[in-house]
């Protein structure tokens, strides 16, 4: 599964939703070239389980790796910011959302 990013992303999502973030992260770390879906699944998993700081750290790493966040990533990272009261990071992310014109997206707009 390590070479199949779709299967790997599905496993990350499943493990994270079941609360097994350690196994989800293990699968993520074993993917040779995670795509935005893989990053999103791991960030969402952290946010879902209330681990806002690891979600923010992974979000920063994702961007450093040159992966552009999509609306799903933004939804998850905003939830992570809210869960830990990271207002300043939330403002920075809000600016990124505005720059990409995603404020008009209903789901993103409601999360803001």
N, CA, C and O atoms as a GROMACS GRO file, in nm:
protein
  448
    1UNK      N    1   0.080  -0.120   0.000
    1UNK     CA    2   0.000   0.000   0.000
    1UNK      C    3   0.084   0.126   0.000
    1UNK      O    4   0.036   0.233  -0.038
    2UNK      N    5   0.211   0.117   0.042
    2UNK     CA    6   0.295   0.235   0.053
    2UNK      C    7   0.308   0.308  -0.080
    2UNK      O    8   0.322   0.430  -0.083
    3UNK      N    9   0.304   0.235  -0.190
    3UNK     CA   10   0.321   0.298  -0.320
    3UNK      C   11   0.189   0.346  -0.380
    3UNK      O   12   0.190   0.419  -0.479
    4UNK      N   13   0.078   0.307  -0.323
    4UNK     CA   14  -0.053   0.349  -0.374
    4UNK      C   15  -0.108   0.458  -0.283
    4UNK      O   16  -0.160   0.431  -0.174
    5UNK      N   17  -0.096   0.582  -0.330
    5UNK     CA   18  -0.135   0.696  -0.248
    5UNK      C   19  -0.285   0.696  -0.217
    5UNK      O   20  -0.325   0.744  -0.111
    6UNK      N   21  -0.367   0.643  -0.307
    6UNK     CA   22  -0.512   0.638  -0.282
    6UNK      C   23  -0.544   0.543  -0.167
    6UNK      O   24  -0.622   0.576  -0.077
    7UNK      N   25  -0.485   0.425  -0.170
    7UNK     CA   26  -0.507   0.328  -0.063
    7UNK      C   27  -0.449   0.383   0.068
    7UNK      O   28  -0.512   0.374   0.173
    8UNK      N   29  -0.330   0.439   0.059
    8UNK     CA   30  -0.267   0.495   0.179
    8UNK      C   31  -0.351   0.605   0.240
    8UNK      O   32  -0.367   0.611   0.362
    9UNK      N   33  -0.406   0.692   0.158
    9UNK     CA   34  -0.491   0.801   0.208
    9UNK      C   35  -0.616   0.746   0.274
    9UNK      O   36  -0.660   0.797   0.377
   10UNK      N   37  -0.672   0.642   0.215
   10UNK     CA   38  -0.789   0.578   0.275
   10UNK      C   39  -0.758   0.516   0.410
   10UNK      O   40  -0.838   0.524   0.504
   11UNK      N   41  -0.641   0.454   0.420
   11UNK     CA   42  -0.599   0.396   0.548
   11UNK      C   43  -0.575   0.504   0.653
   11UNK      O   44  -0.613   0.488   0.769
   12UNK      N   45  -0.513   0.613   0.613
   12UNK     CA   46  -0.492   0.725   0.706
   12UNK      C   47  -0.625   0.773   0.760
   12UNK      O   48  -0.642   0.791   0.880
   13UNK      N   49  -0.720   0.794   0.669
   13UNK     CA   50  -0.853   0.841   0.708
   13UNK      C   51  -0.921   0.743   0.803
   13UNK      O   52  -0.977   0.785   0.905
   14UNK      N   53  -0.916   0.615   0.772
   14UNK     CA   54  -0.980   0.514   0.855
   14UNK      C   55  -0.917   0.507   0.994
   14UNK      O   56  -0.988   0.509   1.094
   15UNK      N   57  -0.784   0.500   1.000
   15UNK     CA   58  -0.718   0.493   1.130
   15UNK      C   59  -0.746   0.618   1.213
   15UNK      O   60  -0.772   0.609   1.333
   16UNK      N   61  -0.740   0.734   1.149
   16UNK     CA   62  -0.764   0.859   1.222
   16UNK      C   63  -0.906   0.866   1.276
   16UNK      O   64  -0.927   0.905   1.391
   17UNK      N   65  -1.004   0.828   1.195
   17UNK     CA   66  -1.143   0.832   1.240
   17UNK      C   67  -1.169   0.732   1.352
   17UNK      O   68  -1.259   0.751   1.434
   18UNK      N   69  -1.089   0.626   1.356
   18UNK     CA   70  -1.100   0.527   1.464
   18UNK      C   71  -1.020   0.568   1.588
   18UNK      O   72  -1.021   0.498   1.689
   19UNK      N   73  -0.952   0.680   1.579
   19UNK     CA   74  -0.877   0.730   1.693
   19UNK      C   75  -0.734   0.679   1.704
   19UNK      O   76  -0.666   0.706   1.802
   20UNK      N   77  -0.689   0.605   1.604
   20UNK     CA   78  -0.554   0.549   1.606
   20UNK      C   79  -0.461   0.640   1.524
   20UNK      O   80  -0.420   0.605   1.413
   21UNK      N   81  -0.430   0.756   1.580
   21UNK     CA   82  -0.346   0.852   1.509
   21UNK      C   83  -0.204   0.802   1.490
   21UNK      O   84  -0.137   0.839   1.393
   22UNK      N   85  -0.156   0.721   1.581
   22UNK     CA   86  -0.021   0.667   1.568
   22UNK      C   87  -0.009   0.582   1.441
   22UNK      O   88   0.088   0.594   1.366
   23UNK      N   89  -0.107   0.495   1.418
   23UNK     CA   90  -0.104   0.411   1.299
   23UNK      C   91  -0.128   0.495   1.173
   23UNK      O   92  -0.068   0.470   1.069
   24UNK      N   93  -0.217   0.594   1.183
   24UNK     CA   94  -0.242   0.683   1.070
   24UNK      C   95  -0.114   0.755   1.030
   24UNK      O   96  -0.081   0.766   0.912
   25UNK      N   97  -0.042   0.804   1.129
   25UNK     CA   98   0.083   0.877   1.100
   25UNK      C   99   0.189   0.783   1.043
   25UNK      O  100   0.267   0.822   0.957
   26UNK      N  101   0.190   0.660   1.091
   26UNK     CA  102   0.286   0.562   1.039
   26UNK      C  103   0.261   0.539   0.890
   26UNK      O  104   0.355   0.538   0.810
   27UNK      N  105   0.135   0.522   0.852
   27UNK     CA  106   0.100   0.503   0.711
   27UNK      C  107   0.140   0.628   0.632
   27UNK      O  108   0.200   0.618   0.524
   28UNK      N  109   0.107   0.745   0.685
   28UNK     CA  110   0.141   0.870   0.618
   28UNK      C  111   0.291   0.881   0.594
   28UNK      O  112   0.336   0.913   0.483
   29UNK      N  113   0.368   0.853   0.698
   29UNK     CA  114   0.513   0.865   0.688
   29UNK      C  115   0.575   0.765   0.590
   29UNK      O  116   0.684   0.788   0.538
   30UNK      N  117   0.506   0.655   0.566
   30UNK     CA  118   0.558   0.553   0.474
   30UNK      C  119   0.522   0.581   0.328
   30UNK      O  120   0.576   0.516   0.238
   31UNK      N  121   0.434   0.676   0.303
   31UNK     CA  122   0.400   0.709   0.164
   31UNK      C  123   0.518   0.781   0.100
   31UNK      O  124   0.568   0.880   0.155
   32UNK      N  125   0.563   0.733  -0.015
   32UNK     CA  126   0.679   0.796  -0.078
   32UNK      C  127   0.651   0.937  -0.130
   32UNK      O  128   0.738   1.024  -0.122
   33UNK      N  129   0.533   0.961  -0.181
   33UNK     CA  130   0.496   1.091  -0.237
   33UNK      C  131   0.352   1.124  -0.201
   33UNK      O  132   0.263   1.116  -0.287
   34UNK      N  133   0.326   1.162  -0.076
   34UNK     CA  134   0.188   1.194  -0.040
   34UNK      C  135   0.135   1.312  -0.120
   34UNK      O  136   0.207   1.409  -0.145
   35UNK      N  137   0.010   1.303  -0.160
   35UNK     CA  138  -0.053   1.413  -0.233
   35UNK      C  139  -0.139   1.494  -0.136
   35UNK      O  140  -0.140   1.467  -0.016
   36UNK      N  141  -0.209   1.592  -0.190
   36UNK     CA  142  -0.289   1.680  -0.104
   36UNK      C  143  -0.397   1.601  -0.029
   36UNK      O  144  -0.434   1.639   0.082
   37UNK      N  145  -0.446   1.493  -0.088
   37UNK     CA  146  -0.547   1.411  -0.021
   37UNK      C  147  -0.486   1.342   0.102
   37UNK      O  148  -0.550   1.335   0.207
   38UNK      N  149  -0.366   1.293   0.089
   38UNK     CA  150  -0.297   1.228   0.201
   38UNK      C  151  -0.271   1.328   0.313
   38UNK      O  152  -0.298   1.299   0.430
   39UNK      N  153  -0.219   1.444   0.278
   39UNK     CA  154  -0.194   1.548   0.377
   39UNK      C  155  -0.324   1.589   0.444
   39UNK      O  156  -0.330   1.605   0.566
   40UNK      N  157  -0.427   1.605   0.364
   40UNK     CA  158  -0.558   1.644   0.416
   40UNK      C  159  -0.613   1.541   0.514
   40UNK      O  160  -0.666   1.578   0.619
   41UNK      N  161  -0.601   1.414   0.480
   41UNK     CA  162  -0.651   1.307   0.567
   41UNK      C  163  -0.580   1.310   0.702
   41UNK      O  164  -0.644   1.292   0.806
   42UNK      N  165  -0.449   1.331   0.702
   42UNK     CA  166  -0.374   1.332   0.827
   42UNK      C  167  -0.405   1.456   0.909
   42UNK      O  168  -0.423   1.447   1.030
   43UNK      N  169  -0.412   1.572   0.844
   43UNK     CA  170  -0.446   1.697   0.914
   43UNK      C  171  -0.587   1.688   0.971
   43UNK      O  172  -0.610   1.727   1.086
   44UNK      N  173  -0.680   1.637   0.891
   44UNK     CA  174  -0.819   1.622   0.937
   44UNK      C  175  -0.827   1.527   1.055
   44UNK      O  176  -0.903   1.550   1.149
   45UNK      N  177  -0.749   1.419   1.050
   45UNK     CA  178  -0.747   1.325   1.161
   45UNK      C  179  -0.701   1.389   1.290
   45UNK      O  180  -0.762   1.369   1.395
   46UNK      N  181  -0.594   1.465   1.283
   46UNK     CA  182  -0.548   1.537   1.402
   46UNK      C  183  -0.656   1.631   1.453
   46UNK      O  184  -0.684   1.635   1.573
   47UNK      N  185  -0.716   1.708   1.363
   47UNK     CA  186  -0.819   1.803   1.403
   47UNK      C  187  -0.939   1.732   1.464
   47UNK      O  188  -0.993   1.776   1.565
   48UNK      N  189  -0.980   1.623   1.402
   48UNK     CA  190  -1.096   1.547   1.451
   48UNK      C  191  -1.074   1.496   1.592
   48UNK      O  192  -1.166   1.495   1.674
   49UNK      N  193  -0.953   1.453   1.621
   49UNK     CA  194  -0.923   1.396   1.752
   49UNK      C  195  -0.878   1.501   1.854
   49UNK      O  196  -0.841   1.467   1.966
   50UNK      N  197  -0.882   1.630   1.815
   50UNK     CA  198  -0.849   1.737   1.908
   50UNK      C  199  -0.701   1.768   1.922
   50UNK      O  200  -0.660   1.830   2.020
   51UNK      N  201  -0.621   1.726   1.826
   51UNK     CA  202  -0.477   1.752   1.827
   51UNK      C  203  -0.445   1.867   1.733
   51UNK      O  204  -0.389   1.848   1.625
   52UNK      N  205  -0.481   1.987   1.776
   52UNK     CA  206  -0.465   2.104   1.692
   52UNK      C  207  -0.321   2.140   1.660
   52UNK      O  208  -0.290   2.177   1.547
   53UNK      N  209  -0.233   2.129   1.759
   53UNK     CA  210  -0.094   2.167   1.736
   53UNK      C  211  -0.025   2.076   1.633
   53UNK      O  212   0.039   2.128   1.541
   54UNK      N  213  -0.036   1.943   1.644
   54UNK     CA  214   0.023   1.859   1.539
   54UNK      C  215  -0.039   1.887   1.401
   54UNK      O  216   0.030   1.879   1.299
   55UNK      N  217  -0.168   1.920   1.398
   55UNK     CA  218  -0.231   1.954   1.270
   55UNK      C  219  -0.168   2.079   1.211
   55UNK      O  220  -0.139   2.083   1.091
   56UNK      N  221  -0.146   2.181   1.294
   56UNK     CA  222  -0.084   2.304   1.246
   56UNK      C  223   0.060   2.280   1.201
   56UNK      O  224   0.103   2.334   1.099
   57UNK      N  225   0.133   2.199   1.275
   57UNK     CA  226   0.271   2.168   1.236
   57UNK      C  227   0.275   2.095   1.103
   57UNK      O  228   0.360   2.124   1.018
   58UNK      N  229   0.183   2.000   1.085
   58UNK     CA  230   0.179   1.926   0.959
   58UNK      C  231   0.137   2.016   0.843
   58UNK      O  232   0.188   2.003   0.731
   59UNK      N  233   0.045   2.108   0.869
   59UNK     CA  234   0.003   2.206   0.768
   59UNK      C  235   0.122   2.290   0.722
   59UNK      O  236   0.139   2.313   0.602
   60UNK      N  237   0.204   2.334   0.816
   60UNK     CA  238   0.322   2.413   0.781
   60UNK      C  239   0.421   2.329   0.700
   60UNK      O  240   0.477   2.376   0.601
   61UNK      N  241   0.440   2.206   0.742
   61UNK     CA  242   0.530   2.117   0.668
   61UNK      C  243   0.480   2.093   0.527
   61UNK      O  244   0.558   2.093   0.431
   62UNK      N  245   0.350   2.073   0.514
   62UNK     CA  246   0.289   2.052   0.383
   62UNK      C  247   0.322   2.168   0.290
   62UNK      O  248   0.361   2.148   0.175
   63UNK      N  249   0.305   2.289   0.340
   63UNK     CA  250   0.333   2.405   0.256
   63UNK      C  251   0.482   2.418   0.225
   63UNK      O  252   0.520   2.459   0.115
   64UNK      N  253   0.567   2.384   0.322
   64UNK     CA  254   0.710   2.387   0.297
   64UNK      C  255   0.751   2.286   0.190
   64UNK      O  256   0.848   2.306   0.118
   65UNK      N  257   0.675   2.176   0.181
   65UNK     CA  258   0.700   2.073   0.080
   65UNK      C  259   0.647   2.113  -0.057
   65UNK      O  260   0.666   2.041  -0.155
   66UNK      N  261   0.579   2.228  -0.063
   66UNK     CA  262   0.527   2.277  -0.191
   66UNK      C  263   0.390   2.225  -0.227
   66UNK      O  264   0.347   2.239  -0.342
   67UNK      N  265   0.320   2.165  -0.132
   67UNK     CA  266   0.184   2.115  -0.156
   67UNK      C  267   0.086   2.228  -0.125
   67UNK      O  268   0.085   2.282  -0.014
   68UNK      N  269   0.006   2.264  -0.222
   68UNK     CA  270  -0.093   2.371  -0.205
   68UNK      C  271  -0.218   2.317  -0.134
   68UNK      O  272  -0.275   2.218  -0.178
   69UNK      N  273  -0.259   2.382  -0.026
   69UNK     CA  274  -0.380   2.336   0.043
   69UNK      C  275  -0.504   2.359  -0.043
   69UNK      O  276  -0.513   2.458  -0.116
   70UNK      N  277  -0.599   2.268  -0.032
   70UNK     CA  278  -0.728   2.285  -0.100
   70UNK      C  279  -0.833   2.320   0.005
   70UNK      O  280  -0.801   2.337   0.123
   71UNK      N  281  -0.957   2.330  -0.037
   71UNK     CA  282  -1.063   2.371   0.055
   71UNK      C  283  -1.080   2.273   0.170
   71UNK      O  284  -1.112   2.314   0.281
   72UNK      N  285  -1.059   2.144   0.147
   72UNK     CA  286  -1.074   2.043   0.252
   72UNK      C  287  -0.965   2.062   0.358
   72UNK      O  288  -0.993   2.052   0.478
   73UNK      N  289  -0.843   2.090   0.315
   73UNK     CA  290  -0.734   2.116   0.410
   73UNK      C  291  -0.768   2.240   0.492
   73UNK      O  292  -0.750   2.241   0.614
   74UNK      N  293  -0.816   2.345   0.426
   74UNK     CA  294  -0.850   2.467   0.498
   74UNK      C  295  -0.960   2.443   0.601
   74UNK      O  296  -0.954   2.496   0.712
   75UNK      N  297  -1.060   2.365   0.566
   75UNK     CA  298  -1.166   2.334   0.662
   75UNK      C  299  -1.109   2.266   0.786
   75UNK      O  300  -1.145   2.300   0.899
   76UNK      N  301  -1.021   2.170   0.765
   76UNK     CA  302  -0.963   2.096   0.877
   76UNK      C  303  -0.870   2.182   0.961
   76UNK      O  304  -0.872   2.175   1.084
   77UNK      N  305  -0.790   2.264   0.895
   77UNK     CA  306  -0.692   2.342   0.971
   77UNK      C  307  -0.761   2.454   1.049
   77UNK      O  308  -0.714   2.493   1.156
   78UNK      N  309  -0.871   2.506   0.996
   78UNK     CA  310  -0.947   2.605   1.073
   78UNK      C  311  -1.007   2.541   1.199
   78UNK      O  312  -1.010   2.602   1.305
   79UNK      N  313  -1.055   2.419   1.185
   79UNK     CA  314  -1.107   2.346   1.301
   79UNK      C  315  -0.996   2.325   1.404
   79UNK      O  316  -1.018   2.340   1.524
   80UNK      N  317  -0.877   2.292   1.357
   80UNK     CA  318  -0.763   2.272   1.446
   80UNK      C  319  -0.728   2.401   1.519
   80UNK      O  320  -0.702   2.399   1.640
   81UNK      N  321  -0.728   2.512   1.447
   81UNK     CA  322  -0.700   2.642   1.511
   81UNK      C  323  -0.802   2.672   1.620
   81UNK      O  324  -0.766   2.716   1.729
   82UNK      N  325  -0.928   2.648   1.589
   82UNK     CA  326  -1.033   2.673   1.687
   82UNK      C  327  -1.020   2.586   1.810
   82UNK      O  328  -1.051   2.630   1.920
   83UNK      N  329  -0.977   2.463   1.791
   83UNK     CA  330  -0.970   2.369   1.904
   83UNK      C  331  -0.862   2.405   2.005
   83UNK      O  332  -0.870   2.367   2.122
   84UNK      N  333  -0.761   2.480   1.960
   84UNK     CA  334  -0.654   2.517   2.054
   84UNK      C  335  -0.645   2.669   2.074
   84UNK      O  336  -0.551   2.718   2.138
   85UNK      N  337  -0.741   2.742   2.022
   85UNK     CA  338  -0.743   2.887   2.040
   85UNK      C  339  -0.628   2.958   1.969
   85UNK      O  340  -0.579   3.060   2.018
   86UNK      N  341  -0.586   2.906   1.856
   86UNK     CA  342  -0.474   2.963   1.781
   86UNK      C  343  -0.525   3.075   1.690
   86UNK      O  344  -0.536   3.059   1.568
   87UNK      N  345  -0.555   3.187   1.751
   87UNK     CA  346  -0.617   3.298   1.678
   87UNK      C  347  -0.523   3.357   1.573
   87UNK      O  348  -0.565   3.383   1.460
   88UNK      N  349  -0.398   3.378   1.609
   88UNK     CA  350  -0.305   3.438   1.513
   88UNK      C  351  -0.284   3.348   1.392
   88UNK      O  352  -0.283   3.396   1.278
   89UNK      N  353  -0.266   3.217   1.415
   89UNK     CA  354  -0.252   3.124   1.303
   89UNK      C  355  -0.380   3.122   1.221
   89UNK      O  356  -0.376   3.115   1.098
   90UNK      N  357  -0.494   3.129   1.288
   90UNK     CA  358  -0.622   3.134   1.218
   90UNK      C  359  -0.633   3.255   1.127
   90UNK      O  360  -0.686   3.246   1.016
   91UNK      N  361  -0.583   3.368   1.175
   91UNK     CA  362  -0.585   3.490   1.091
   91UNK      C  363  -0.496   3.473   0.968
   91UNK      O  364  -0.533   3.513   0.857
   92UNK      N  365  -0.378   3.414   0.988
   92UNK     CA  366  -0.289   3.392   0.874
   92UNK      C  367  -0.352   3.298   0.772
   92UNK      O  368  -0.341   3.320   0.651
   93UNK      N  369  -0.418   3.196   0.820
   93UNK     CA  370  -0.485   3.101   0.731
   93UNK      C  371  -0.603   3.169   0.662
   93UNK      O  372  -0.629   3.144   0.544
   94UNK      N  373  -0.673   3.255   0.735
   94UNK     CA  374  -0.783   3.331   0.675
   94UNK      C  375  -0.730   3.414   0.558
   94UNK      O  376  -0.796   3.424   0.454
   95UNK      N  377  -0.613   3.475   0.574
   95UNK     CA  378  -0.553   3.552   0.466
   95UNK      C  379  -0.525   3.464   0.345
   95UNK      O  380  -0.549   3.506   0.231
   96UNK      N  381  -0.475   3.343   0.367
   96UNK     CA  382  -0.448   3.251   0.256
   96UNK      C  383  -0.579   3.216   0.185
   96UNK      O  384  -0.584   3.209   0.062
   97UNK      N  385  -0.683   3.194   0.262
   97UNK     CA  386  -0.814   3.161   0.205
   97UNK      C  387  -0.863   3.277   0.118
   97UNK      O  388  -0.914   3.256   0.008
   98UNK      N  389  -0.847   3.398   0.169
   98UNK     CA  390  -0.889   3.517   0.094
   98UNK      C  391  -0.810   3.531  -0.036
   98UNK      O  392  -0.866   3.561  -0.141
   99UNK      N  393  -0.679   3.509  -0.027
   99UNK     CA  394  -0.594   3.520  -0.146
   99UNK      C  395  -0.633   3.420  -0.254
   99UNK      O  396  -0.616   3.447  -0.373
  100UNK      N  397  -0.684   3.305  -0.212
  100UNK     CA  398  -0.724   3.202  -0.309
  100UNK      C  399  -0.871   3.216  -0.351
  100UNK      O  400  -0.919   3.138  -0.433
  101UNK      N  401  -0.940   3.315  -0.296
  101UNK     CA  402  -1.079   3.339  -0.333
  101UNK      C  403  -1.176   3.234  -0.282
  101UNK      O  404  -1.280   3.209  -0.343
  102UNK      N  405  -1.142   3.171  -0.171
  102UNK     CA  406  -1.225   3.063  -0.119
  102UNK      C  407  -1.327   3.109  -0.014
  102UNK      O  408  -1.404   3.027   0.037
  103UNK      N  409  -1.329   3.237   0.019
  103UNK     CA  410  -1.425   3.285   0.118
  103UNK      C  411  -1.569   3.265   0.071
  103UNK      O  412  -1.659   3.250   0.153
  104UNK      N  413  -1.589   3.266  -0.060
  104UNK     CA  414  -1.725   3.248  -0.112
  104UNK      C  415  -1.771   3.103  -0.110
  104UNK      O  416  -1.889   3.074  -0.130
  105UNK      N  417  -1.676   3.010  -0.086
  105UNK     CA  418  -1.711   2.869  -0.072
  105UNK      C  419  -1.796   2.856   0.054
  105UNK      O  420  -1.754   2.900   0.161
  106UNK      N  421  -1.914   2.796   0.042
  106UNK     CA  422  -2.009   2.792   0.153
  106UNK      C  423  -1.948   2.724   0.276
  106UNK      O  424  -1.957   2.778   0.386
  107UNK      N  425  -1.888   2.609   0.258
  107UNK     CA  426  -1.832   2.536   0.373
  107UNK      C  427  -1.718   2.615   0.438
  107UNK      O  428  -1.711   2.624   0.560
  108UNK      N  429  -1.628   2.670   0.357
  108UNK     CA  430  -1.516   2.747   0.411
  108UNK      C  431  -1.568   2.873   0.479
  108UNK      O  432  -1.526   2.906   0.589
  109UNK      N  433  -1.660   2.942   0.414
  109UNK     CA  434  -1.717   3.064   0.471
  109UNK      C  435  -1.785   3.039   0.604
  109UNK      O  436  -1.772   3.119   0.697
  110UNK      N  437  -1.857   2.929   0.615
  110UNK     CA  438  -1.923   2.894   0.741
  110UNK      C  439  -1.822   2.860   0.851
  110UNK      O  440  -1.846   2.889   0.968
  111UNK      N  441  -1.711   2.802   0.814
  111UNK     CA  442  -1.610   2.766   0.912
  111UNK      C  443  -1.537   2.889   0.962
  111UNK      O  444  -1.496   2.895   1.078
  112UNK      N  445  -1.521   2.989   0.874
  112UNK     CA  446  -1.456   3.112   0.917
  112UNK      C  447  -1.542   3.181   1.020
  112UNK      O  448  -1.506   3.287   1.070
   0.00000   0.00000   0.00000
